[in-house]
Amino acid sequence: MAAVNIRVATADDAALILRFIRELAIYEKAESSVQTDEDGIRASLFGPDAKAHALICEADGHPIGYAVYFYNYSTWLGRNGIYLEDLYVSPDRRGSGAGKALLQHIARIAVAQNCGRFEWSVLDWNTPAITFYEAAGAKPQSEWTVYRMEGEALRNFAEG
């Protein structure tokens, strides 16, 4: 397998990132949940108010994966952390070290930025990802349950 190169994504990568997002959503059996488009990706990741960061992973000059992350904050640690929103490698390139390279790249950013944590979520049925993350030294946080409010429920709650 070819050596991988990781670079910071640019606005010109919006279509590529959207393609990867759709591929990830298909894998996660949630294709219909993708509601964004290229303009949405361009604005949210590369616009003046962007809060998230994207990386592109390449092999032989061809894109094979991506990652999106953002900074969060721990009141207990009194420090920022990094939350990994997406980590995706094309199926034909899995096992090449690309996923590990992306994860390590972000871990290095976390260390360089003095972050106290590097966190992400994984679907409970995604055994290959769980095995991969645990092999990297990550530990599941089983005492926490993720809650989400979105769409109409979010609007209704906000309106009181």
NUKOL-144127 format. One record per residue: residue number from 0; residue in three letters; x, y, z of N, C-alpha, C, O, CB in turn. Coordinates in Angstrom, 2 decimals, always signed. Glycine has a CB too. Example, Ala and Ser with C-alpha at 12.3 -4.5 7.8 and 13.67 -1.06 7.14 Angstrom:
% NUKOL-144127
num  residuo  nX  nY  nZ  caX  caY  caZ  cX  cY  cZ  oX  oY  oZ  cbX  cbY  cbZ
0  ala  +13.19  -5.69  +7.80  +12.30  -4.50  +7.80  +13.20  -3.30  +7.80  +14.24  -3.32  +8.46  +11.31  -4.47  +9.05;
1  ser  +12.85  -2.25  +7.08  +13.67  -1.06  +7.14  +12.90  +0.03  +7.87  +13.41  +1.14  +8.04  +14.08  -0.60  +5.72;
END
This chain:
% NUKOL-144127
num  residuo  nX  nY  nZ  caX  caY  caZ  cX  cY  cZ  oX  oY  oZ  cbX  cbY  cbZ
0  met  +0.83  -1.19  +0.00  +0.00  +0.00  +0.00  +0.88  +1.25  +0.00  +1.98  +1.27  +0.55  -0.95  +0.00  +1.22;
1  ala  +0.35  +2.28  -0.62  +1.07  +3.54  -0.71  +1.03  +4.28  +0.62  +0.11  +4.12  +1.41  +0.49  +4.42  -1.82;
2  ala  +2.06  +5.09  +0.83  +2.07  +5.94  +2.02  +0.95  +6.96  +1.91  +0.61  +7.41  +0.82  +3.45  +6.65  +2.20;
3  val  +0.38  +7.31  +3.04  -0.71  +8.27  +3.03  -0.19  +9.66  +3.36  +0.81  +9.82  +4.05  -1.80  +7.86  +4.02;
4  asn  -0.89  +10.64  +2.85  -0.61  +12.04  +3.12  -1.88  +12.65  +3.67  -2.97  +12.43  +3.14  -0.12  +12.80  +1.82;
5  ile  -1.76  +13.42  +4.74  -2.91  +14.09  +5.32  -2.70  +15.58  +5.17  -1.65  +16.13  +5.51  -3.12  +13.70  +6.82;
6  arg  -3.73  +16.23  +4.64  -3.65  +17.67  +4.45  -4.91  +18.33  +4.99  -5.96  +17.70  +5.13  -3.45  +18.02  +2.95;
7  val  -4.79  +19.61  +5.27  -5.95  +20.40  +5.69  -6.85  +20.57  +4.48  -6.38  +20.93  +3.40  -5.51  +21.79  +6.29;
8  ala  -8.12  +20.33  +4.65  -9.09  +20.49  +3.56  -9.29  +21.98  +3.27  -9.09  +22.84  +4.12  -10.45  +19.82  +3.93;
9  thr  -9.70  +22.25  +2.04  -10.02  +23.62  +1.62  -11.44  +23.65  +1.08  -12.08  +22.61  +0.90  -9.00  +24.13  +0.55;
10  ala  -11.93  +24.84  +0.82  -13.28  +25.00  +0.28  -13.43  +24.24  -1.04  -14.53  +23.80  -1.38  -13.61  +26.49  +0.07;
11  asp  -12.35  +24.08  -1.79  -12.40  +23.33  -3.04  -12.70  +21.85  -2.82  -13.03  +21.14  -3.77  -11.09  +23.48  -3.80;
12  asp  -12.58  +21.38  -1.58  -12.86  +19.98  -1.25  -14.31  +19.74  -0.84  -14.65  +18.62  -0.46  -11.94  +19.54  -0.15;
13  ala  -15.16  +20.74  -0.91  -16.54  +20.60  -0.42  -17.28  +19.43  -1.08  -17.94  +18.65  -0.40  -17.33  +21.90  -0.66;
14  ala  -17.17  +19.29  -2.39  -17.86  +18.20  -3.08  -17.29  +16.84  -2.64  -18.05  +15.89  -2.44  -17.73  +18.36  -4.62;
15  leu  -15.99  +16.75  -2.50  -15.34  +15.52  -2.06  -15.80  +15.16  -0.64  -16.14  +14.01  -0.37  -13.80  +15.66  -2.11;
16  ile  -15.80  +16.14  +0.24  -16.22  +15.89  +1.63  -17.67  +15.43  +1.66  -18.01  +14.50  +2.39  -16.04  +17.16  +2.50;
17  leu  -18.52  +16.07  +0.87  -19.92  +15.66  +0.81  -20.04  +14.22  +0.30  -20.86  +13.45  +0.80  -20.71  +16.62  -0.10;
18  arg  -19.24  +13.86  -0.69  -19.26  +12.48  -1.18  -18.88  +11.50  -0.07  -19.54  +10.48  +0.12  -18.30  +12.32  -2.38;
19  phe  -17.82  +11.82  +0.66  -17.41  +10.97  +1.77  -18.47  +10.91  +2.86  -18.71  +9.85  +3.43  -16.09  +11.47  +2.36;
20  ile  -19.11  +12.03  +3.15  -20.18  +12.05  +4.15  -21.30  +11.11  +3.73  -21.82  +10.35  +4.55  -20.74  +13.50  +4.35;
21  arg  -21.67  +11.15  +2.48  -22.73  +10.26  +1.98  -22.31  +8.80  +2.05  -23.12  +7.95  +2.42  -23.10  +10.63  +0.54;
22  glu  -21.06  +8.51  +1.71  -20.58  +7.13  +1.81  -20.60  +6.65  +3.26  -20.98  +5.51  +3.53  -19.15  +7.02  +1.23;
23  leu  -20.19  +7.51  +4.17  -20.23  +7.16  +5.60  -21.67  +6.94  +6.05  -21.95  +5.99  +6.79  -19.57  +8.26  +6.45;
24  ala  -22.57  +7.80  +5.62  -23.98  +7.66  +6.01  -24.57  +6.36  +5.48  -25.36  +5.71  +6.17  -24.79  +8.86  +5.49;
25  ile  -24.21  +5.97  +4.28  -24.67  +4.69  +3.73  -24.16  +3.54  +4.60  -24.91  +2.63  +4.94  -24.20  +4.52  +2.26;
26  tyr  -22.88  +3.59  +4.95  -22.30  +2.55  +5.80  -23.02  +2.48  +7.14  -23.24  +1.40  +7.68  -20.80  +2.81  +6.01;
27  glu  -23.38  +3.64  +7.68  -24.04  +3.70  +8.98  -25.55  +3.53  +8.89  -26.27  +3.73  +9.87  -23.72  +5.01  +9.65;
28  lys  -26.03  +3.15  +7.70  -27.45  +2.90  +7.47  -28.31  +4.13  +7.78  -29.40  +4.03  +8.35  -27.92  +1.72  +8.33;
29  ala  -27.79  +5.30  +7.39  -28.48  +6.56  +7.69  -28.40  +7.54  +6.53  -28.34  +8.75  +6.73  -27.90  +7.19  +8.95;
30  glu  -28.40  +7.01  +5.32  -28.22  +7.86  +4.14  -29.24  +9.00  +4.08  -28.89  +10.11  +3.70  -28.32  +7.03  +2.87;
31  ser  -30.48  +8.73  +4.46  -31.52  +9.75  +4.38  -31.34  +10.86  +5.42  -32.02  +11.88  +5.36  -32.88  +9.12  +4.55;
32  ser  -30.43  +10.67  +6.36  -30.19  +11.69  +7.38  -29.29  +12.83  +6.89  -29.24  +13.89  +7.51  -29.56  +11.05  +8.60;
33  val  -28.59  +12.63  +5.78  -27.72  +13.68  +5.25  -28.60  +14.75  +4.62  -29.30  +14.50  +3.64  -26.69  +13.10  +4.19;
34  gln  -28.56  +15.94  +5.19  -29.42  +17.03  +4.74  -28.64  +18.20  +4.15  -29.24  +19.17  +3.69  -30.26  +17.52  +5.88;
35  thr  -27.33  +18.13  +4.17  -26.52  +19.23  +3.68  -26.21  +19.07  +2.20  -26.54  +18.05  +1.59  -25.23  +19.34  +4.49;
36  asp  -25.59  +20.07  +1.64  -25.14  +20.05  +0.25  -23.75  +20.70  +0.20  -23.19  +21.05  +1.24  -26.16  +20.80  -0.70;
37  glu  -23.21  +20.87  -1.00  -21.87  +21.46  -1.12  -21.80  +22.84  -0.50  -20.83  +23.16  +0.18  -21.46  +21.54  -2.59;
38  asp  -22.83  +23.66  -0.72  -22.83  +25.00  -0.15  -22.83  +24.95  +1.37  -22.16  +25.75  +2.03  -24.03  +25.80  -0.64;
39  gly  -23.58  +24.02  +1.93  -23.61  +23.86  +3.38  -22.26  +23.45  +3.93  -21.82  +23.96  +4.97  -24.66  +22.84  +3.77;
40  ile  -21.59  +22.53  +3.25  -20.25  +22.11  +3.66  -19.29  +23.29  +3.55  -18.51  +23.55  +4.47  -19.75  +20.92  +2.80;
41  arg  -19.35  +23.98  +2.44  -18.45  +25.12  +2.22  -18.64  +26.18  +3.31  -17.66  +26.69  +3.86  -18.69  +25.74  +0.82;
42  ala  -19.88  +26.49  +3.63  -20.15  +27.52  +4.63  -19.76  +27.06  +6.04  -19.15  +27.82  +6.79  -21.63  +27.90  +4.60;
43  ser  -20.12  +25.82  +6.40  -19.90  +25.38  +7.77  -18.46  +25.01  +8.09  -18.02  +25.15  +9.23  -20.78  +24.20  +8.06;
44  leu  -17.72  +24.55  +7.09  -16.33  +24.17  +7.33  -15.31  +25.22  +6.91  -14.20  +25.24  +7.43  -16.04  +22.90  +6.62;
45  phe  -15.69  +26.10  +5.98  -14.70  +27.03  +5.43  -15.14  +28.48  +5.45  -14.38  +29.36  +5.03  -14.38  +26.63  +4.04;
46  gly  -16.35  +28.75  +5.91  -16.84  +30.12  +5.97  -16.22  +30.90  +7.12  -15.48  +30.33  +7.93  -18.35  +30.13  +6.10;
47  pro  -16.50  +32.18  +7.19  -15.90  +33.02  +8.23  -16.29  +32.63  +9.66  -15.55  +32.93  +10.60  -16.29  +34.45  +8.00;
48  asp  -17.41  +31.97  +9.83  -17.86  +31.56  +11.16  -17.64  +30.07  +11.42  -18.22  +29.52  +12.36  -19.31  +31.90  +11.34;
49  ala  -16.83  +29.42  +10.60  -16.60  +27.97  +10.74  -16.02  +27.65  +12.11  -15.11  +28.32  +12.59  -15.65  +27.46  +9.63;
50  lys  -16.56  +26.61  +12.71  -16.10  +26.16  +14.03  -15.45  +24.77  +13.96  -14.82  +24.34  +14.92  -17.26  +26.14  +15.02;
51  ala  -15.60  +24.10  +12.85  -15.06  +22.75  +12.68  -13.91  +22.78  +11.68  -13.75  +23.73  +10.91  -16.17  +21.77  +12.22;
52  his  -13.13  +21.71  +11.69  -11.95  +21.59  +10.84  -12.03  +20.27  +10.09  -12.54  +19.28  +10.62  -10.64  +21.68  +11.66;
53  ala  -11.53  +20.25  +8.87  -11.56  +19.04  +8.06  -10.17  +18.71  +7.54  -9.37  +19.60  +7.24  -12.55  +19.19  +6.89;
54  leu  -9.91  +17.42  +7.44  -8.67  +16.90  +6.89  -9.00  +15.95  +5.76  -10.02  +15.27  +5.78  -7.81  +16.20  +7.98;
55  ile  -8.14  +15.90  +4.77  -8.26  +14.95  +3.67  -7.07  +14.02  +3.73  -5.93  +14.45  +3.90  -8.35  +15.68  +2.28;
56  cys  -7.34  +12.73  +3.58  -6.30  +11.72  +3.55  -6.14  +11.25  +2.10  -7.13  +10.91  +1.45  -6.63  +10.51  +4.51;
57  glu  -4.92  +11.25  +1.62  -4.64  +10.87  +0.24  -3.60  +9.75  +0.18  -2.75  +9.63  +1.06  -4.17  +12.08  -0.58;
58  ala  -3.69  +8.96  -0.86  -2.68  +7.96  -1.19  -2.42  +8.07  -2.68  -3.35  +8.07  -3.48  -3.13  +6.50  -0.78;
59  asp  -1.16  +8.16  -3.05  -0.79  +8.34  -4.46  -1.51  +9.53  -5.08  -1.86  +9.50  -6.26  -1.11  +7.08  -5.26;
60  gly  -1.73  +10.57  -4.30  -2.37  +11.79  -4.81  -3.87  +11.70  -4.95  -4.50  +12.65  -5.43  -1.79  +12.13  -6.12;
61  his  -4.47  +10.58  -4.55  -5.91  +10.40  -4.66  -6.55  +10.42  -3.27  -6.03  +9.79  -2.35  -6.25  +9.08  -5.40;
62  pro  -7.67  +11.13  -3.11  -8.33  +11.16  -1.81  -8.94  +9.80  -1.47  -9.61  +9.18  -2.28  -9.42  +12.24  -1.79;
63  ile  -8.67  +9.36  -0.22  -9.18  +8.06  +0.21  -9.96  +8.14  +1.52  -10.53  +7.15  +1.97  -8.04  +7.07  +0.36;
64  gly  -9.99  +9.33  +2.12  -10.72  +9.47  +3.38  -10.69  +10.89  +3.88  -10.07  +11.78  +3.29  -10.15  +8.55  +4.42;
65  tyr  -11.39  +11.08  +4.98  -11.44  +12.41  +5.58  -11.74  +12.30  +7.07  -12.13  +11.25  +7.57  -12.51  +13.28  +4.88;
66  ala  -11.53  +13.41  +7.74  -11.92  +13.53  +9.15  -12.42  +14.95  +9.37  -11.95  +15.90  +8.74  -10.72  +13.19  +10.11;
67  val  -13.38  +15.08  +10.27  -13.89  +16.38  +10.69  -13.85  +16.40  +12.21  -14.29  +15.45  +12.87  -15.35  +16.66  +10.15;
68  tyr  -13.32  +17.47  +12.77  -13.23  +17.59  +14.22  -13.48  +19.03  +14.63  -13.43  +19.95  +13.82  -11.85  +17.12  +14.74;
69  phe  -13.76  +19.21  +15.93  -13.92  +20.55  +16.48  -13.48  +20.54  +17.93  -13.32  +19.48  +18.54  -15.40  +21.04  +16.36;
70  tyr  -13.28  +21.72  +18.47  -12.85  +21.83  +19.86  -14.07  +21.88  +20.77  -15.06  +22.54  +20.47  -11.97  +23.08  +20.07;
71  asn  -13.97  +21.17  +21.89  -14.97  +21.24  +22.94  -14.26  +21.69  +24.21  -13.11  +22.11  +24.15  -15.70  +19.86  +23.14;
72  tyr  -14.93  +21.62  +25.34  -14.35  +22.12  +26.58  -14.75  +21.24  +27.75  -15.91  +20.82  +27.84  -14.77  +23.57  +26.83;
73  ser  -13.82  +20.96  +28.62  -14.09  +20.21  +29.84  -13.97  +21.14  +31.04  -12.90  +21.67  +31.32  -13.12  +19.00  +29.98;
74  thr  -15.08  +21.33  +31.74  -15.03  +22.15  +32.95  -14.22  +21.44  +34.03  -13.57  +22.10  +34.84  -16.45  +22.45  +33.46;
75  trp  -14.25  +20.12  +34.05  -13.51  +19.37  +35.07  -12.01  +19.52  +34.87  -11.25  +19.61  +35.84  -13.91  +17.89  +35.03;
76  leu  -11.59  +19.54  +33.63  -10.15  +19.69  +33.36  -9.75  +21.16  +33.23  -8.58  +21.50  +33.39  -9.78  +18.94  +32.09;
77  gly  -10.73  +22.01  +32.94  -10.41  +23.41  +32.69  -9.58  +23.58  +31.43  -8.74  +24.47  +31.34  -9.67  +24.00  +33.88;
78  arg  -9.84  +22.71  +30.44  -9.07  +22.73  +29.19  -9.97  +22.35  +28.02  -10.99  +21.69  +28.17  -7.86  +21.76  +29.28;
79  asn  -9.54  +22.79  +26.87  -10.21  +22.36  +25.65  -9.92  +20.89  +25.39  -8.97  +20.32  +25.91  -9.76  +23.22  +24.45;
80  gly  -10.76  +20.31  +24.57  -10.57  +18.97  +24.05  -10.89  +19.00  +22.57  -11.30  +20.02  +22.03  -11.44  +17.93  +24.80;
81  ile  -10.70  +17.88  +21.93  -11.09  +17.74  +20.53  -12.15  +16.65  +20.45  -12.01  +15.59  +21.05  -9.86  +17.41  +19.61;
82  tyr  -13.20  +16.95  +19.69  -14.24  +15.96  +19.42  -14.16  +15.60  +17.94  -14.24  +16.47  +17.07  -15.66  +16.51  +19.80;
83  leu  -13.99  +14.32  +17.68  -13.93  +13.81  +16.31  -15.35  +13.52  +15.84  -16.00  +12.60  +16.33  -13.05  +12.53  +16.23;
84  glu  -15.83  +14.30  +14.91  -17.19  +14.11  +14.38  -17.24  +12.97  +13.38  -18.12  +12.11  +13.46  -17.69  +15.41  +13.73;
85  asp  -16.31  +12.95  +12.45  -16.27  +11.92  +11.42  -14.83  +11.47  +11.17  -13.90  +12.27  +11.15  -16.90  +12.43  +10.11;
86  leu  -14.69  +10.18  +10.99  -13.44  +9.58  +10.51  -13.87  +8.54  +9.50  -14.59  +7.60  +9.84  -12.57  +8.94  +11.70;
87  tyr  -13.44  +8.69  +8.26  -13.89  +7.79  +7.21  -12.75  +7.50  +6.25  -12.01  +8.40  +5.84  -15.09  +8.39  +6.44;
88  val  -12.61  +6.23  +5.92  -11.67  +5.78  +4.89  -12.47  +4.91  +3.93  -13.25  +4.06  +4.35  -10.45  +4.99  +5.52;
89  ser  -12.27  +5.13  +2.63  -12.96  +4.35  +1.62  -12.76  +2.85  +1.87  -11.66  +2.43  +2.25  -12.46  +4.73  +0.20;
90  pro  -13.81  +2.05  +1.66  -13.73  +0.62  +1.97  -12.53  -0.10  +1.35  -11.93  -0.96  +1.98  -14.98  -0.05  +1.53;
91  asp  -12.18  +0.25  +0.12  -11.07  -0.44  -0.54  -9.70  -0.04  +0.01  -8.69  -0.65  -0.35  -11.11  -0.16  -2.02;
92  arg  -9.65  +0.97  +0.88  -8.39  +1.42  +1.48  -8.29  +1.14  +2.97  -7.29  +1.46  +3.60  -8.21  +2.89  +1.24;
93  arg  -9.34  +0.52  +3.53  -9.30  +0.18  +4.95  -8.24  -0.88  +5.16  -8.04  -1.76  +4.32  -10.68  -0.31  +5.45;
94  gly  -7.56  -0.80  +6.29  -6.47  -1.72  +6.58  -5.13  -1.25  +6.04  -4.12  -1.93  +6.20  -6.78  -3.07  +6.02;
95  ser  -5.12  -0.08  +5.40  -3.89  +0.45  +4.81  -3.11  +1.34  +5.77  -2.00  +1.77  +5.47  -4.21  +1.23  +3.57;
96  gly  -3.70  +1.62  +6.94  -3.06  +2.53  +7.88  -3.59  +3.95  +7.77  -3.18  +4.82  +8.54  -1.58  +2.54  +7.68;
97  ala  -4.49  +4.19  +6.83  -5.01  +5.55  +6.63  -5.84  +6.02  +7.83  -5.70  +7.16  +8.26  -5.87  +5.60  +5.36;
98  gly  -6.69  +5.16  +8.36  -7.50  +5.54  +9.52  -6.63  +5.85  +10.71  -6.86  +6.84  +11.41  -8.48  +4.43  +9.87;
99  lys  -5.64  +5.01  +10.95  -4.72  +5.25  +12.06  -3.95  +6.55  +11.86  -3.73  +7.30  +12.81  -3.74  +4.08  +12.22;
100  ala  -3.55  +6.82  +10.62  -2.82  +8.06  +10.33  -3.70  +9.29  +10.60  -3.23  +10.27  +11.17  -2.34  +8.06  +8.87;
101  leu  -4.96  +9.22  +10.20  -5.88  +10.33  +10.48  -6.07  +10.52  +11.99  -6.01  +11.64  +12.49  -7.24  +10.10  +9.80;
102  leu  -6.30  +9.43  +12.69  -6.51  +9.49  +14.14  -5.26  +10.04  +14.84  -5.37  +10.88  +15.73  -6.88  +8.09  +14.70;
103  gln  -4.09  +9.58  +14.44  -2.85  +10.07  +15.05  -2.61  +11.53  +14.72  -2.11  +12.29  +15.55  -1.66  +9.23  +14.58;
104  his  -2.96  +11.94  +13.51  -2.79  +13.34  +13.11  -3.58  +14.25  +14.05  -3.08  +15.27  +14.52  -3.23  +13.56  +11.64;
105  ile  -4.83  +13.87  +14.30  -5.66  +14.69  +15.19  -5.17  +14.58  +16.63  -5.21  +15.57  +17.36  -7.15  +14.25  +15.09;
106  ala  -4.71  +13.42  +17.05  -4.13  +13.28  +18.39  -2.94  +14.21  +18.56  -2.76  +14.81  +19.62  -3.71  +11.81  +18.65;
107  arg  -2.13  +14.33  +17.53  -0.98  +15.25  +17.59  -1.44  +16.70  +17.72  -0.83  +17.48  +18.44  -0.08  +15.09  +16.34;
108  ile  -2.51  +17.04  +17.02  -3.07  +18.39  +17.15  -3.53  +18.61  +18.59  -3.27  +19.66  +19.18  -4.25  +18.61  +16.16;
109  ala  -4.22  +17.61  +19.15  -4.70  +17.72  +20.53  -3.54  +17.92  +21.50  -3.62  +18.77  +22.39  -5.50  +16.47  +20.92;
110  val  -2.48  +17.17  +21.33  -1.31  +17.30  +22.21  -0.66  +18.67  +22.02  -0.32  +19.34  +23.00  -0.28  +16.17  +21.93;
111  ala  -0.49  +19.09  +20.78  +0.15  +20.39  +20.50  -0.67  +21.55  +21.05  -0.11  +22.57  +21.44  +0.34  +20.57  +18.99;
112  gln  -2.00  +21.40  +21.09  -2.89  +22.45  +21.58  -3.17  +22.31  +23.08  -4.01  +23.03  +23.62  -4.20  +22.43  +20.81;
113  asn  -2.48  +21.39  +23.75  -2.64  +21.14  +25.18  -4.08  +20.76  +25.54  -4.60  +21.14  +26.59  -2.23  +22.38  +25.97;
114  cys  -4.71  +20.00  +24.66  -6.07  +19.54  +24.93  -6.03  +18.42  +25.98  -5.10  +17.63  +26.04  -6.75  +19.04  +23.62;
115  gly  -7.07  +18.39  +26.80  -7.13  +17.39  +27.83  -7.75  +16.09  +27.40  -7.54  +15.05  +28.03  -7.88  +17.91  +28.97;
116  arg  -8.52  +16.13  +26.30  -9.23  +14.93  +25.84  -9.32  +14.92  +24.32  -9.25  +15.96  +23.65  -10.64  +14.86  +26.46;
117  phe  -9.48  +13.72  +23.82  -9.78  +13.48  +22.40  -10.90  +12.45  +22.42  -10.68  +11.31  +22.82  -8.49  +12.98  +21.56;
118  glu  -12.09  +12.84  +22.00  -13.27  +12.00  +22.14  -14.02  +11.87  +20.83  -13.87  +12.68  +19.91  -14.20  +12.57  +23.21;
119  trp  -14.83  +10.81  +20.75  -15.72  +10.59  +19.62  -16.76  +9.58  +20.02  -16.68  +8.98  +21.10  -14.94  +10.12  +18.36;
120  ser  -17.74  +9.39  +19.17  -18.78  +8.39  +19.38  -18.68  +7.34  +18.28  -18.23  +7.63  +17.17  -20.20  +9.04  +19.41;
121  val  -19.12  +6.13  +18.61  -19.15  +5.06  +17.62  -20.45  +4.28  +17.81  -20.88  +4.04  +18.94  -17.89  +4.11  +17.76;
122  leu  -21.05  +3.90  +16.71  -22.27  +3.11  +16.79  -22.00  +1.78  +17.48  -20.98  +1.14  +17.21  -22.87  +2.89  +15.39;
123  asp  -22.90  +1.36  +18.35  -22.63  +0.15  +19.15  -22.54  -1.12  +18.32  -22.01  -2.12  +18.80  -23.70  -0.01  +20.19;
124  trp  -23.05  -1.12  +17.09  -22.97  -2.31  +16.24  -21.74  -2.31  +15.34  -21.50  -3.30  +14.64  -24.21  -2.41  +15.40;
125  asn  -20.97  -1.22  +15.33  -19.84  -1.08  +14.41  -18.58  -1.74  +15.00  -17.64  -1.07  +15.41  -19.57  +0.42  +14.11;
126  thr  -18.61  -3.06  +15.04  -17.52  -3.84  +15.64  -16.16  -3.54  +15.02  -15.18  -3.43  +15.76  -17.83  -5.31  +15.50;
127  pro  -16.03  -3.40  +13.69  -14.70  -3.09  +13.15  -14.15  -1.77  +13.68  -12.96  -1.68  +13.99  -14.76  -3.04  +11.62;
128  ala  -15.00  -0.75  +13.80  -14.53  +0.54  +14.32  -14.18  +0.42  +15.79  -13.16  +0.96  +16.23  -15.60  +1.63  +14.12;
129  ile  -15.00  -0.28  +16.57  -14.74  -0.45  +17.99  -13.40  -1.16  +18.19  -12.59  -0.75  +19.02  -15.88  -1.24  +18.68;
130  thr  -13.16  -2.21  +17.44  -11.90  -2.94  +17.51  -10.72  -2.04  +17.16  -9.70  -2.05  +17.84  -11.92  -4.16  +16.57;
131  phe  -10.89  -1.25  +16.10  -9.85  -0.31  +15.66  -9.53  +0.71  +16.75  -8.37  +0.94  +17.07  -10.29  +0.42  +14.38;
132  tyr  -10.57  +1.31  +17.33  -10.36  +2.33  +18.36  -9.74  +1.75  +19.62  -8.85  +2.36  +20.22  -11.68  +3.01  +18.70;
133  glu  -10.20  +0.58  +20.03  -9.64  -0.03  +21.23  -8.19  -0.44  +21.02  -7.38  -0.37  +21.94  -10.47  -1.24  +21.65;
134  ala  -7.86  -0.87  +19.80  -6.47  -1.21  +19.49  -5.57  +0.03  +19.57  -4.38  -0.08  +19.85  -6.37  -1.85  +18.09;
135  ala  -6.15  +1.19  +19.32  -5.40  +2.44  +19.41  -5.24  +2.91  +20.85  -4.48  +3.84  +21.13  -6.08  +3.53  +18.59;
136  gly  -5.95  +2.26  +21.78  -5.84  +2.63  +23.18  -7.03  +3.41  +23.72  -7.02  +3.82  +24.88  -4.62  +3.42  +23.38;
137  ala  -8.05  +3.62  +22.90  -9.25  +4.34  +23.35  -10.09  +3.44  +24.24  -10.11  +2.22  +24.07  -10.08  +4.85  +22.14;
138  lys  -10.79  +4.04  +25.17  -11.64  +3.31  +26.10  -13.08  +3.79  +25.97  -13.31  +5.00  +25.91  -11.14  +3.47  +27.56;
139  pro  -14.05  +2.89  +25.93  -15.45  +3.32  +25.85  -15.88  +3.97  +27.17  -15.40  +3.61  +28.24  -16.37  +2.12  +25.53;
140  gln  -16.76  +4.92  +27.06  -17.29  +5.64  +28.23  -18.71  +5.16  +28.46  -19.66  +5.90  +28.23  -17.24  +7.19  +28.02;
141  ser  -18.85  +3.94  +28.92  -20.17  +3.31  +29.00  -21.09  +3.93  +30.05  -22.29  +3.68  +30.02  -20.00  +1.86  +29.28;
142  glu  -20.54  +4.71  +30.96  -21.42  +5.31  +31.97  -22.17  +6.53  +31.47  -23.05  +7.05  +32.16  -20.60  +5.68  +33.18;
143  trp  -21.84  +7.00  +30.28  -22.50  +8.17  +29.71  -23.45  +7.74  +28.60  -23.14  +6.83  +27.83  -21.46  +9.17  +29.17;
144  thr  -24.58  +8.40  +28.52  -25.52  +8.19  +27.44  -25.64  +9.50  +26.67  -25.86  +10.55  +27.26  -26.91  +7.72  +27.96;
145  val  -25.50  +9.43  +25.36  -25.61  +10.62  +24.52  -27.08  +10.96  +24.34  -27.90  +10.10  +24.03  -24.91  +10.39  +23.15;
146  tyr  -27.41  +12.21  +24.53  -28.76  +12.71  +24.25  -28.67  +13.70  +23.10  -27.67  +14.38  +22.93  -29.40  +13.38  +25.51;
147  arg  -29.73  +13.76  +22.34  -29.75  +14.65  +21.19  -31.12  +15.32  +21.09  -32.15  +14.71  +21.34  -29.43  +13.89  +19.89;
148  met  -31.08  +16.59  +20.73  -32.29  +17.34  +20.43  -32.06  +17.97  +19.06  -31.06  +18.66  +18.86  -32.62  +18.42  +21.55;
149  glu  -32.97  +17.74  +18.12  -32.79  +18.29  +16.78  -34.14  +18.54  +16.13  -35.18  +18.13  +16.64  -31.96  +17.34  +15.92;
150  gly  -34.09  +19.22  +15.00  -35.29  +19.44  +14.21  -36.42  +20.09  +14.98  -36.22  +21.06  +15.71  -35.76  +18.15  +13.65;
151  glu  -37.61  +19.53  +14.81  -38.81  +20.10  +15.42  -38.74  +20.09  +16.95  -39.18  +21.05  +17.58  -40.03  +19.33  +14.97;
152  ala  -38.20  +19.04  +17.53  -38.07  +18.98  +18.99  -37.20  +20.13  +19.50  -37.51  +20.74  +20.53  -37.48  +17.62  +19.42;
153  leu  -36.12  +20.42  +18.80  -35.23  +21.51  +19.19  -35.95  +22.85  +19.07  -35.91  +23.68  +19.98  -33.95  +21.51  +18.32;
154  arg  -36.62  +23.05  +17.94  -37.35  +24.31  +17.75  -38.44  +24.49  +18.79  -38.59  +25.57  +19.35  -37.96  +24.37  +16.34;
155  asn  -39.21  +23.43  +19.06  -40.29  +23.52  +20.04  -39.74  +23.84  +21.42  -40.31  +24.66  +22.14  -41.08  +22.21  +20.08;
156  phe  -38.65  +23.21  +21.80  -38.07  +23.46  +23.11  -37.55  +24.90  +23.21  -37.75  +25.57  +24.22  -36.94  +22.47  +23.39;
157  ala  -36.89  +25.35  +22.15  -36.34  +26.72  +22.14  -37.43  +27.76  +22.24  -37.25  +28.81  +22.85  -35.52  +26.96  +20.86;
158  glu  -38.57  +27.47  +21.64  -39.69  +28.41  +21.67  -40.43  +28.39  +23.00  -41.25  +29.26  +23.27  -40.66  +28.11  +20.54;
159  gly  -40.13  +27.39  +23.82  -40.66  +27.34  +25.16  -42.03  +26.83  +25.31  -42.54  +26.76  +26.43  -40.61  +28.61  +25.73;
END
